[in-house]
Amino acid sequence: MLALAGVVRNAGNVDDGNTVTDYLPAERERGITIQSAAISFHWGWHNNRTGDDYDQSDSVRIQLIDTPGHVDFSVEVNRSIAVLDGAVLVIDAVAGVQPQTQTVWRALKHPSLNNHDSFQDSPLLTTQNHSYEPLPCIVVINKMDKDGSSFGNAMNSLKEKLPGAYPVPIQIPLFRLQSKNEKADTDKALASIVAVSPKDSISCTGEFSGVADLIHMRAIVWPETGPSNGNIESCVPTVVNLLKPDSGDPIHPKCPVTKEAIRARADLVEALAEVDTRMEEFYLNEDTPNNAELRRSLRRVTLAHKAVPVMATAALKGKGIEPLLDAVADLLPSPLDRMPPPLNVLDNLADVEKRRITNKGDDDLAQRMTLGHPLHPSLLALAFKVVHMKGRGGSGDGRVVFARVYSGRLKDRERVQVISPPAPGDVPKKPRIERIGGMLELAGGRFDNIEGGVCKSGDVCALVGLKTVVTGDTLRLAPDTSSGSKRLNSSRSQERLYLAGVASPKPVITVRLEAETSSDQARLSEALKLLCTEDPSLCVEETESTTLLSGLGELHIEVTLDRISREYGLQVMVGPPLVAYRETVKDRIETAGGLLVYDRTIGGTRLQGAVHLTLRPRTSGKKSACTLLSEPSVIVGPKARQFLGLDPDLQESELLQRSDLARALIRGCLGALKRGPLQSAPLANVVCHIEDVDAEGGLATLKALPGSLQAAAANAVAVTLDQFKDSCIVLEPTMSIEISLPNVLVGEILSDLTSRRGTVGDVWNGESAQAKSLIRGDVPLAEILGYASVLRSLTGGEGSFSAEYKGHSPC
């Protein structure tokens, strides 16, 4: 893409380690993407020309964020999706939809989703009445040049494994055969070319040579050899029109490619008629839509999430990239096509839309627009990524903040207000004021200073000089205190508005770290602090004798340790990995005898209170034994609210902010739920319902010492769990696994997988003895720690596997 857009002279190659967006040493050594990288470029797309019924500019600006595909780095996907307007989902033409593909698809459809479920009864902050929109998406079936590739099989996997997907192919792949049919009525460039229908599930034996564009009815054929040494000028495609522009009749009626393209275009119109009323009219009236009408229909259904256009490429050989860039410009949205992001508030504001920031001179415009709309004059930006680069950040630790500007503009040297979203139960932090020290150019791994930089709405920028900004913070212009008290009071009232932040998956694996010396231990603590700031999915727990590092998988931990060694020069000793167990209740349990009294004197202070509560399992409506986790939640019942004098209409999240007694009660319960009765593991998927509370001295004694209520609540939870151990179970992380291996070893690997408590989902056998087979199934994470070396031993180095977190299952 970058070479075609003129950003770089030659196209990079993952195998050669010279790609632009994979710039970290670990990325180039492993040939995978670990960190998301942003870059901006202009593309003059081919479909936007005079005479094509498309009266717009011939150039678009594309902000590209390249994200990892491995599930261990899904936090990079989550925070990138939070700021993107559209997505290109890449599918393997041989393997089809893989477990990590399903994870990315869920994130595209639910942008705030991580590996824990969100439930309606969770104590959440009040938000606007709309949530983050799902991302419009184009699917690219890549690696069409590999042996065993099948466009039809990949299409079937999209329909079967991606819930809510309605894939519509807008291209069909072309393959070059060895023998030529000179007598065929066809263009010379298509003499040895055959088109493969998306309905065919067989893999073609020829060489992938191009695609037939079903929108504009043209064949695009690339040279047999890919770009030489990355030089794209040696890989210029030949474009062959299949229909006459005036009449729409076939130029070569007997051409196999033309006949197959006409059938596939008819299927495309029929598929669009199912989801687009305008195309339904053409279909029912048996009319033929023109190119522009068909393109507009595709854009409508893509933006409305009713259909997913599907394309074919062989990126390694530079085939199919130009049509893909054209499709990005044609079908994916601009910032103007998207809804403004939802704003969170700390109290129950029914009329959030009325609370808009207005700039002097722009009041009329602001009143007609929602804050966050690209045309709104006031600044609203989200810090979605933080990295540390020595000598770049200008803030001591080299902090560089990547931000998406939704509305307004951000300038170099401006003062900004930083608002951190509070965690449920926490008191909101006071907004901080910081000054932008500078802006860096977005060019993958190149970060050049931009003098007098300005970032406008819809753009992504890299900011330096911000010392306290972390992932998920909202950036607003600092209030101008010199413009009078009216403006100042308005700014203070609007400090309640902020963006929701970015969801992070919860860790599933933990290792123990130990530095060689005490001085190295202090350096290790500082390094881990910086790495956790960059990667919110990392979790560090430090005590006087132990440092525990938790992550999303073995590769995630391995890459983190490699960065500690490479970037900070520290050699650490690493203990064996441990999985993240959880506990939950399987039945409803209740404090025995109703109110459970707590009465203890500590340091001369008497703590007395009584709490009656119930614990019940939280269900997500799914009948599977394997479920995603959710944090415990606490609900204060009507009787308890009446005794404590709490508003019966307020949500628990609002009670936490407004009442010291409610805060003590809820925190006491949540604190006790962090330690289960079976393995001392934290509890999950539990709802704690506080039925009643009481105290000897009445409400006045609790108000004088809220700690009494917190201790009584924690004691009630701990005692109830201990009394009803039989109603508690341990949950362990379960992984969806996909194994690629030679056909002859399928039986042996299935036997090994079964011995690891795995369940086999499906087995796909290759078409020949030399071909690869695929095994998909579920297996506990504890059973596949270090499985990569075991699989290599069993398969003689020919097997590989990928695993993705599916949920937690009872042990």
N, C-alpha and C positions, 0 to 999 in steps of 0.2 A: 504493500500500500504506500509506504513512505517513498519508495523509489519511483513509483508511478506518479505520485504527487509532486515529485521534484525536491523532497526534503533531503534525501540522501542520494549520492551518486550511484551506488550499487546496492542491490538488495542483500540484506544479511541472511545468514543461515544458522539455525539452531545448532546443527551438527558442528559447524565451524566456530561457534561461540562468538559471532560478531554481529548479533542482532542489536537493534537500538534500544528497545524497551526492556530486554533482559540484560541489564548492565551489571548486576552484582556478580562477584566472582563465583559464588555458590551456584547461581543460576546458570552461568556459562559452563561450569564444570559438570553439572548434572543434566543440563539440557531441558530444564523445566522453568516455569515462571513461579517465583516465590513472592515477590512484591508487585503490587499493581503499579503501573507507570503510565503517566499522562503525556500526551503530545498533541499538538494542534497543527492542522495543515488545511490548505485549500484544494478543492477538487472541482475541475470543470467537467461536469457530467454530460454524457453524450446524448441523453434523451431530451435535453432542454435546448432545442435548436429552433430557429425560425421555420415555420411551416409544420411544426409538430403539435400545434394547438396547445402550446405551453408557454405562455408569455411571461417568462420570469428571467432572472439573471442566469447566466451560464456558469456561475461559480458559486459553490457553497463552502462554508467553513466547517470542518469536522473536528470536534474535540474527541480524541480517541483515548480511552483508558483500557490498557491491556491487563486483564486479570488472570490469576492462576486458575488452573483447572483441577489441581489436586485438592481433595476435600480437607486436608490438614491446614490449608491456608484459606478456608472459606470466609474468614473475617475480611480478607481483602475483597472478596466478591460482595459481601454484605454492604460494606461501606462505600464501594463504588456504585452499586445499584441504587443506594440512597440518593445519589446526586446525578444519576444519568437520566436522559430522556428516552433512550431507546437502546436496544441490545442486539448483538449478533451472536447467536448460540451455535457453536461449532460441534458437529456430530461426526464421529468416526464412521467412514463408509463400510468398514468391515464389522466393527463391534456394535454399531448402532448406538442406542441410548444406553449409557453406562450408569452405575450408581451415582457417581459425582454429577452426571448430567441432570439426574432427577433432583439433586440438592440445589443446583443452580436454578432449575426451573421453578422449584418452590419459592426460591428467593425472588425470582422475577415476578411471580404472581402475588407474593406477599412480601413486599420490600422490607418490612420490619421483622421478618421471621428469622429466628436463629434455631439452634437445635433444642430449644425448650418451647413447649406450647404456650400460647397466650389464651387465657380464658376470660370470659366476660365478668366473672365475679372476682377477679383479681383487683386489689386496691391500686388503681392507676390514677394518674393525674387527668383532670378534665381536658379534653381535646376538642377541636372543631368537629363538626358533624360529618366530615369526610376524612378518610385516612389516605395514606400514600397510594397513588394509583399503581396498578400493575404496569410493568414496562412493555410497550409494544416491541415485538421481537421478529427478527428474520432468522431462519435456520439455514445454516450452511452445512451441507454434507461434504466433508473434506476427505482427502486421501482417496479420491476416486481412481488414482493411478496404482493403488496397491492391489496385490493378488487377493482375490476373494471379496473385493468390494462389490456392493450391490445397492444401487439406488433404491430399488423396490423394498429390500429388507429394511433398510434404514428408515424409509417412509412408514413401514408397518410398525417398527419399534416406536416411532414418534406417536402414532395413534394409540398404541397399547400401553405405553409406559409414562406418558406425560399427561396427567389429568387436565382436561379442559382444552387440550391442544386440538386445533382443527387445521392440519397441515394441507396446504395447497401448493403443488409444484408449479413454479412459474418458468422452469427450465426443464429440459430433458437432456440427459448426458449423451454425448456422441463418442463412438469408439472407432478407431481405425483398424481395419482388418488387413491381413497380409495380401490377400488376393483382390485384384481390382476387376470390376465388371465394366469393361469399356463400352459395352453396348447399351448400358443403362442410360435412360433419358435424364441426365443430371448435370449439374455444374461440375467443371473439372476439379474444383477444390473438394467436392463431395464424392468423388468417384469411388473411394475406398472406405467411405464413412457409413456407419449404421447408427440409427437412433434406438435407444432402449426405453421402452415404456415404463413409467413409474409403477405400473401394475405388475411388471415382471419381477419375480423374486430371485431369479437366477443371476449369477455373477458373469459378466461378459469377459471373454478371453482376449479381446483385443486391447489396444492401447487407448487410454482415455485421451481424446484429442480436443474436446471442446463441448459446447452446449448449444442447444436450439432454444432461442429466446421466444417464449410463447406469447409474450405481449406484443412484440414488434415483428414476429414471424421472420426471424433471421437466424442463420447458423453462424456461430462464431468459432472458428477453428484456429488453434494455435500450432506453431511448428512442432515437429516431433521431439526436438530437444528443448529443454528448458533454458532459462537465461544463463549464458556463459559467464562464469565468475561474477554472478550477480548483475550483469549488464542487461537491463530490461529491453534495450533496443534490439537485442537478438531474439526477442520473444514477442514480436508484434503479431497479433492475430489477423486472420483474414475473415472479413464479414461478408456473408452471402445472403442476399435477400431471397426469401422463399416465395413471396407473393408479389404480383404486379401492383405498384403503388396506386394506379388509377382505378383498376377494376377489382382488385383483391383476389384475382384468379391465380392459381399456381403457375410459376414460371416454368417449372418442369413437373408436369402432373404425375409422371411415373417415378419420380425420385423417391426412394424409400424414406429419406429424411423428411421430405416435405409431407408425405402421406402420414407419417407417424406424428409430426408436429401438428398437423391439422386435427388429428384425432385427440391429441393431448390438449390442444387449445379448446376444443369443444368440451372436454371434461373439465377444464379450468372454468369456463363460463358456467357450466352446470353447478360446479361446486360453489362458485361465488353467488349464484342465484339463491342458494340456501340461506345466505347470511346478509345479502345486500338487496334492498328492494329495487333499486335502479337496474341492477343486472338481472333481477327476476323478470322485469318487464321485457328486456331483450330476449330472455330465454323463452318466456311464454309466447311471445309474438314471433318467435323464430327469426329474429333479426340478428345481424352480426355487429357487435360493438366495434368501434374503431379503436386504434391503439390508445389514444388519450382517454377515452371513456373507460377502457379496461384498466388503465393505470390508476385513474381516479378511484375506481371501485376498489382496487387492491389497497390503495392508501386508506380509504374509509374503513374497511374492515380490519386493517392492521392497527390503525389508531384506536379503534373501538374494541380491540382484543377479541374479535370474532374469528379471526383466521391468522395463520402463521405462514407467510410465503416461504417456500423451500427452494434452495439453489444448490448447485453442484460445483465443486472446485477441486483442484489439485495444487495447493498453495506452494508446495516445494518446487514445482516446475513452473510456477507463475501462471497457471491456467485458471481462468474464472474470476480473477481479482477485479478487473475493470468492470464487469457487469455487477459485481457485488457492491463496489463503491457507487455505481449508478443507482442501485436499489436502495442503498442507505439514503441517498439524496431524494429519491422518488417516494419512498414508502415510510421511512421513520420520521418521527415528529421533530419539529423545532421547539425551542422553549415556549413559543406562543401557542403551541398545540396542547400544552400540558396544563393541568390545574395547578394553582399555587400550592406549595407544601403546607401541610396542616400545622397550625400553631398550637402550642400547649400553653395553658394558663394555670396558675396556682390556686385559683378559686373557681367557683361555678359561675362562669359568665355565659349566659345564654346568647348574648349579642356580641360575640367576638368580632363579627364583621364590622361593628361600629367603632372598634378600637383600632384605628389605623394611625400610623405615624404620618404626619404631613410635613412637608418642607415648605418654607416660606416661599410664596410665589407659585407653588404647585398644589395648593389646597384642592382646587376643583378637580384636577386629574386624580389626586389620591382618593377623593371621595367616591370616584367611580370605579376604583380598582381595589382589589384585595392586596394587602401587604404580601409580597412574594411573587406577585405577577411581574413579568419582565418589564412592563411599562410603568410600574409603580416607581415613583421617584426616590423613595426611602430605601436605604441599604438594608438588605437581609442576606446573610451569607452563612454557610455551614462549613465548619472545619471538619473534614471527613478523613484526614490522614495526617500523621505527624511522623517525620523522620529526623534523624540527627546526622548532620554532616559537619565535620570539623572544618572551621574556617569559613563556613557559609552562613550559619544561622545568626551570628552576631549577638547571641544571647548566652554565651558561656558554654553551653552544652551543644551548640550548633543546631538548634531546633529550627526546622523548616516546616511550615504549616501549609497544607494543600486545602484550598477552600473553593467551594462553588458559590458563585454570586447569583442569587435568585432575582433580586430587584435592586435598583439603584446602581451605584458604581463605587468601586474601592480604589483609592489612590495611594501612591507611595507617600510615606511620612504622615498619613492621617492618623488621628486618635480614634480608636475603636473601643466599643463597650463589649466585653466578653461575658457571656451568660452561660453558665454550666447547668445542664438539666439535672435536677436533684433526683437521687434514687428514691423509690417509694419508702416512706418512713423517715427520710432525712430532711432536716431543715434546709431550705434553699440557701445557697451561698450568695453573698452580696455580689452583684456584678462588678467586675474589675475594669479599669481603664488602662489600655496599653497603646503604644504607638508602633505603627508598622515601620520597620527599619529599612525595608526594600522589597523588591519583587524579583523573582528569578524566572527566566525563560523556561517554558515547558518543552523539553526536547528529549524525552526518555531519560537517559543517564547523563545528559549534558545540562548543566544548570548555570547559565550565564546571567549576569546582572542586567536588569532592564532599567535604564535611567528614566526617571519620571514616569514609571509604569502606571497604567490605568487598567483596571479589570472591570468590564461592563457586565450587565445582567446577561445570564446565560453562559458566561465564561468560567473557566477553571484557572486558578492562579496559585503560585507558590510564594508564600510570604515569609520573610525573615524578621527577626527582632522581637517576636512575640514570645515572652518567657514562660507564661503559665498556660497557654492554650493547649488543650488536649483534644483527642478525637471526640466529636459530638458536640463541641461548643458552638454556640451561636454568636455571630459577629454582627454588631450594629454600630452605627456611627455614635460616638460619644456625645452626650447632650451638651448643647452650647449654653453655658450658664450666663453668658453675657447678653442674651437676647430678651431678658425680662423674666419676671416670675411666671407669667402665663405659659411661656414656652417651657420653662423648667418643670412646672407642675405636670404639663402634658407628657414630657419625657419620662418623668418618674412613674406616672401611671402606666406607661407602656413597657416598663421593665418586666412586667408580668408575662409578656409575649416572647416565646422562644420556640425553636425547633426541637423536635423530639429526640434528636441525637441518633446514634447508630447502634444497632443491636450487635452483640458479640456472642458467638457460640460458647457454651460452657465446656471447660476442660474435661477430658475423659481418661487421661493418663498422667501419672505423677512419677517423678524421679527425685532422688535425694542428691544434693550437690555439696561438695566440701572442697574448699580451697586449700592450697598447700601450706600457706602461712596465714597468720592473723592479719597482716597488712594486705595480703591478697584477698582475704575474706571481705574487708571493707571495700576494696575495689570491685569485688564480685557483686556486692550489694548495690553499689552505684550503677554498675553495668546492667544488672537485672531491672533496676528501676527505670533506666532509659529504654530498655527493650520492651518493658510492659507498657510504657507510654506510647511506643510505636505500635505495639501489637496488643490490643485489649483482650485478646483471647488467651494470652499468657497469664498465669496466676502464680504469684510467689508468696510463700508463707515462711517467715523467718522467726526462729526462736533463738535462745542463747546457744543451743547446741546443734540446731538443724536448719538447713535451707531446703525447702521443697519447691520444685518447679513443676507446674502442671501445664499441659498443652492438649492439643486436639489429636495427637497421634505420634507414633514413633518418628516419622519424618519431620514433623513440626519440632519436636524436642531435639532431634539430631541437627537440624539446621540452626536452631537457636544456640546450641553448644558450639557449633562451628563458628558462628558469629562472635561468641564470647572469646574464642581462641584467636580468631583472625583479626577482629577489630579492636579488641581490648587487651590482647596479649596475655590472657589468663589461661592457665592449665588447671582444670578442675577434675576431681574424682567424682564419678557418677555411679550411683547405686542402681540396682535392678528396677525396672519400671513396675509400677503398681497401677491398677485400674481404679477408676473413681466409682466406688459402690455408693448406692443410696438405699434408704429404707423408706417404707410407706406403710400405711394401714390398709388392710383389705376389707375390714368391716367397720361399721359405726361403733365407736366406743365412747364412754361417758364417765366423768368423775363419779366414783362410788359414793352413794348416799347424798347426791346433790352437791351442796356447797362444801368444798374442801378447805378446811381452816389451816392457815399458816400463821404460826406465832413463834417468833424467835427474837432474842435480844443479842445484838451485835454491837460491841464497843459501847455499851451503855445505852444504846438506842433500841427501843422495841419496835419490831416490824410485825404488824398484825393485819391480816386480811383474809377474806374467804372468796373463792372463785368456783363457780360451777360452769363447766364447759363440755363440749363434745368434739370429737375428732372424727372426720369421715373422709373416705377416699374421694379424690376429685377425678371425675371421668371426663374424657373428651368426646364421648359418643362413638369412639372406635372400639370394635370388639376384639381387636388383636391383643395378644398377651404382651407384645412389644409396644411400648408407648413412649412418646416424648415426655420430657420432664417439665414440670412447672414448679416455681418456688412456692412454698407454703403461703397461704393467705389467712388472714384473721378477720372474722365478721363479728361485730359487737351487736348482740341481740337487743330487742326493745326493752326488756326488763332491766338489763344492765345499763342501758342508756338512761333509763328513767332514774335509777338510783344515783348515777354519776352526774345527772343534770345535763346530758348531751342532747343536741338537736337530733330528733329522730329522722330527719330528712337528709342529713349530710352523709356523704360517702366516707368510708374509712380513711381515704387519702386526705380528705379535708379535715377530718377529726385529728389526724396526726399533726396538722399544721396549727390547729386552733386550740387544742386542749392538752394540758400537761398530763392529766389523768388518762386520757385516751392513749396518748403516746406511751406512757409507762405501761399500760395494760397490754397494748399490742406488741411493744418491744419485748416485754417479758415472755409472751407466748412464742414469738419468732426466735428469740434467743434459745429457749429450751428445745425448739424443734431442730436445732442444728446438731443435736446429738441423739441418735436413736438408741433403743434398748438392746439391740442385737449385736451390732458391730461398731457402735459409736459413730456410725456414718450419718450425715445430714439427712433429714427427711425431705421428701418431695411428693408432689401430687396429693397434698393434704390440705383440707380446709378445717380450720379451728373456729368453732362457733361458740362465743362466750354467751352463756345463757343468763347468768346472774352474778353479781358481786355483792359483798357485804363487808362491814367492819364494825368492831365493838363501839368505837366512838362515832360511828356514822360518817357521813361525807366529809365533815370538817377535819377529822384525823387524817383521811387520805389526802385531802388538799394540802395539809401541813407537811405531809411526807409522802409524795407520790411513789417513792422507792418501795414503800410497803406493798402497794398494789402490784408493782413490777415483780417483786419477789414472790408474792402469792400466786401470780399468774404463771410464772416459770415453774414453781413448785407443783401447781395443779397439772401442768402438761407432763412434767417428768414422772410424777407419781402415777398418773393415768397410763402412760406408755409402759411403765414398769409392771403395773398390775395386769395389763392386757398384752403381754408379749406374744401370746399365741395369735393375736390378731394382726401382728406385724410381720412383714416379709422384707427380705433383702433383694434389691434390684441391681443387676449388673449391666454394663453397656454391651449392646449387641451391634454387630457390624454387618452390613450388606457387603458381600465379597464377590468378586468376579475374577476367575482364574483363567488365564490363557495358557494352553499346553498342547503338546502333540497328541494326535488322535489315539495313538497306541497306549498312552498312559492315563487315559480317562478313568479306567477302573481302579487303578492304584490310588489316584488322587481322591476319588470319591470315597474310598475306604478310609483314607487318612482324614478326610474332612468329617466323616461320620464319627471317627474316634475322638474328635475334638468337640463333640456335642453340637456339630453343625447340622443344619437342615438344608437339603438341596432343593433349589427352586426349579431350575431348568438346565438342561444340557443341550448345547448346540454343537453338533459334530461337523467337521470340515468335509468337503466333497471328495477328498482323496486322502490316502494314508499319510502323505507328507503335509497335509494342511493342518491348521491349528483348530482346536476345539475350545469352546467357552463353557465354563461352569459358573452358574450363579446360585447363590444361596445366602443363608444367614449363619453367623457363628459368633459366640461370645468373644469379646475382645481379649479376655485373659488367656484364651486358647491360641491366639495367633500372634502373640508377642514374639518377635524374632522369626516369624514365619517365612520371611523372604529367603533366608539362608536355607531353611528346611526345604522349601519348594525348589530352590536351585539344585539341591542335592538329589531330590527325588526325580527331577526331570533332566538331570545332566546339564543344567544351565539354560534349558529351552523354555522354562515356564516363568510366568510373571503373574502378579495379582495386584488388584487394587481393592481397598476397603473403605467404606463410608459409614459413618455413624448412622444407625437406623433408629435407635431408641434404647430404653432400658427394659430388661425382661427379668422376671423372677428367677432367682438362682435355683 
